[in-house]
C-alpha cells in the first residue's frame, strides 16, 4: 500500500533548482550554437512503444469515441520527432517530460526529464563525438572511452554474448542467484546489470556500442557484422545516462520488429500494444539519414552535483506529486 506524503515542500533545495535551471540553459545554448532547432511534441498519444519489457502508462479521457479514449503517456518523444524529421525539419532536439510504468528507486522515477536529439547525416560515432562535447560542457569530463558490447563482456566476465547459448547463460545467472529466464537478452541484461554495469566508467565516460541485433529496437543493423546493431549506451560512474541509434529507415523492417514485439508480449501473457501507424507512414514518406539519442537529465544533474539519488535534484518526486 502506498502512503501519501504529507510534506508539501519540494525535494530539491533552492540551490539545486538554480543549478537545474543553469544546466537547461547550457543545453539550449549548446544546441543554439549548432543551429539545431528546438521542438516540442505531445506527451499523450493514441499509440505507444511495443517494447516487450517497457510499458507506457495509460490515461483515459471522457470523449465520445471509446476506441480513441485509450491513450498513452509517452516513454520518449521519438516517434513524433521522427515524423518531424520526415516532414523536413532538419536536425532537432527536445527537452521534455517522459513517463514509464517502471521501477522506483535511486535513479528511477515514473516521470522524468529527457533530452532527445537527432542529427542529420551523422553516423553513430559522430553522434558519440557530439555527446562528448555536451558532457564536457555540463560535467567537465575528459574525452570518453569506447568499447563494443561484445568486447566488454569478453573483458569483464570472459563470455562472448554473440555466441554463448541460452543454457550457458542461465547457468551463469544461477551462479549469482539470479532468476530463471528463458529469454537470452534478459539473461544477458541480468549479467550486465549485476556484474558489469556497477564497475563501468568510474572516472571517464564510456560508450558501449554495437549491441546484439536482437536488441536493435529502432536501430539499423551493422553492415560489418549483422549480428550487431548500430546502437550505443553511455555510462558514467556506473550509471546509464543515454541510449542512441543510427536510425532505422526501412518501414518494412520496422513494422516486422513491432509485430515481433507484440507476438513476444502475447507469448509472455502481456497485453499487445497499438502500433503507431502515423510513425510508420512517416518512414514510408522517407526518414532522412540520421542518428539520435535520448539522455536522462535528472541523472545527469545528479552526477553533476555529486548527489546520491535523483530525488535530490527533482523539484517533486512521484510520492509528492
Helices and strands as residue ranges (DSSP letters): H 14-33, E 37-38, E 44-45, E 58-60, E 70-73, H 78-86, E 92-99, E 111-120, H 124-138, E 145-148, H 149-157, H 166-175, H 184-191, I 192-196, G 197-199, E 206-209, G 213-215, E 231-236, E 239-246, H 251-267, H 277-286, E 290-296, H 297-304, G 310-313, G 318-320
